[in-house]
């Protein structure tokens, strides 16, 4: 009985390791996906970019929210459903990857304040 050559065994083992490990996860948050979520779910009321006014005057631009607060304080609320004191705010529930993408995008909108010496 002939054994397969060593390179063939190595290739087969590598293929098996990749197949068992599953798909490779992205290295970090998908900011474009986060922006798309902001535009789709938040943009009907809030300004979702670095400039511009909100469509609903009472809704602060996301850049203002991100500049005033840690957007990560919204993580649990986005997972369980944001509940606010006004009826205009719809209930949203996001998947963990969507939350990471949305909040990471919002972080990019925060006004960076210079470090004081």
ABEGO torsion letter per residue (X at the ends): XBBBBAAAAAAAAAAAAAAAAEBBBBABBBAAAAAAAAAAAAAAABBABABEBBABAABBBAAAAAAABBAAAAAAAAAAEBBBABAABBBBBBBAAAAAAAAAAAAAABBBBBBBX
